[in-house]
């Protein structure tokens, strides 16, 4: 084997000093994350093998041979692991920081909304203990939203970190021509990471008839 080839093989087998952070895990939520593979020159077609070379993962979470972090963490914690990736012609190591967080809490104000008057439109503020958290709105009874009600989030995410905003504006509009007398809807605002969805009540109040 030539000198250049020997040096190249040594470079491929030197552990990497790099480190990275895995996306945060949420306590009692299923978690899957594929760790990236930096590549193996000269090993095209070989499936890399991942193994834990140092540190510990949170209880309930493991590392699969193909490089997936999978499981369901059972307590809030943080740590560092060293992952070794090997192919027949290369090996490398990388440190990964991991964290397990508590589920974010959502809040919606007000919790009861009356759509009345000429505009028949009202707004609510959606906030969370986590910044920049994506949320969705659904019918608490299941199925699509009532045909008489339109729901339009401004961003669909709570304010980003450092924002002066206290919440994301959720605009609700009633369509009077489709609203039956006493129309009422129960909505759920939720995030897939969130602990519990927040229920809000929406009522339609027809515009008052002008006095003769």
DAGIRA-V725059 format. One record per backbone hydrogen bond with DSSP energy under -0.5 kcal/mol. NH is the residue of the N-H (numbers start at 0). CO is the residue of the C=O. E is the energy in kcal/mol with one decimal. If there is no record, write none. Layout:
BEGIN
nh: (NH | NH)
co: (CO | CO)
e: (E | E)
END
This chain:
BEGIN
nh: (5 | 6 | 7 | 8 | 9 | 10 | 11 | 12 | 13 | 13 | 15 | 19 | 21 | 24 | 26 | 27 | 28 | 30 | 32 | 34 | 34 | 42 | 45 | 47 | 48 | 49 | 50 | 52 | 52 | 53 | 55 | 60 | 61 | 63 | 63 | 66 | 68 | 69 | 69 | 70 | 71 | 73 | 76 | 78 | 80 | 81 | 82 | 82 | 83 | 84 | 85 | 86 | 89 | 90 | 91 | 93 | 94 | 95 | 96 | 97 | 99 | 100 | 106 | 108 | 112 | 114 | 114 | 115 | 119 | 121 | 123 | 124 | 125 | 125 | 126 | 126 | 128 | 131 | 132 | 133 | 134 | 135 | 137 | 138 | 139 | 139 | 140 | 141 | 148 | 149 | 151 | 153 | 157 | 162 | 167 | 169 | 170 | 170 | 171 | 172 | 173 | 174 | 175 | 177 | 178 | 178 | 179 | 182 | 184 | 186 | 186 | 187 | 188 | 189 | 189 | 193 | 194 | 197 | 199 | 200 | 201 | 202 | 203 | 204 | 204 | 205)
co: (1 | 2 | 3 | 4 | 5 | 6 | 7 | 8 | 9 | 10 | 92 | 94 | 96 | 98 | 100 | 72 | 25 | 70 | 68 | 32 | 66 | 39 | 42 | 45 | 85 | 64 | 83 | 50 | 81 | 81 | 79 | 57 | 69 | 61 | 67 | 63 | 32 | 61 | 67 | 30 | 59 | 58 | 99 | 97 | 95 | 53 | 80 | 93 | 50 | 91 | 48 | 89 | 86 | 11 | 84 | 82 | 17 | 80 | 19 | 78 | 76 | 24 | 126 | 124 | 200 | 112 | 202 | 113 | 115 | 171 | 169 | 108 | 123 | 167 | 106 | 124 | 104 | 158 | 129 | 131 | 155 | 189 | 187 | 142 | 137 | 185 | 185 | 138 | 145 | 172 | 170 | 168 | 132 | 159 | 125 | 123 | 151 | 168 | 121 | 149 | 119 | 147 | 173 | 174 | 174 | 175 | 177 | 179 | 201 | 184 | 199 | 137 | 197 | 135 | 187 | 190 | 103 | 188 | 186 | 110 | 184 | 112 | 182 | 114 | 202 | 203)
e: (-2.1 | -2.5 | -2.4 | -2.2 | -2.2 | -2.2 | -1.8 | -1.4 | -0.7 | -0.6 | -0.5 | -2.1 | -2.6 | -2.9 | -2.7 | -2.9 | -1.9 | -2.6 | -1.8 | -0.6 | -3.2 | -1.9 | -2.1 | -0.6 | -2.5 | -2.7 | -1.9 | -0.6 | -3.2 | -1.1 | -0.6 | -2.1 | -3.0 | -0.5 | -2.4 | -2.2 | -3.0 | -2.5 | -0.6 | -1.7 | -2.0 | -1.1 | -0.8 | -2.2 | -2.4 | -2.6 | -0.5 | -2.9 | -2.8 | -3.1 | -2.4 | -2.7 | -1.0 | -1.5 | -2.2 | -2.0 | -2.1 | -2.9 | -3.0 | -2.7 | -3.1 | -3.1 | -2.4 | -1.8 | -3.1 | -0.5 | -3.3 | -0.8 | -1.0 | -2.4 | -2.0 | -2.7 | -0.5 | -2.6 | -2.7 | -0.6 | -1.8 | -2.3 | -0.5 | -0.6 | -2.3 | -2.8 | -2.3 | -0.7 | -0.5 | -2.7 | -0.5 | -2.0 | -1.8 | -2.8 | -2.9 | -2.2 | -2.0 | -2.0 | -2.9 | -3.2 | -2.4 | -0.6 | -3.1 | -2.5 | -2.5 | -2.7 | -0.8 | -2.0 | -0.9 | -0.7 | -0.6 | -1.6 | -2.7 | -0.5 | -3.0 | -2.6 | -2.9 | -2.3 | -0.6 | -1.0 | -2.0 | -2.8 | -2.3 | -2.5 | -2.9 | -2.7 | -2.3 | -2.8 | -0.5 | -0.5)
END
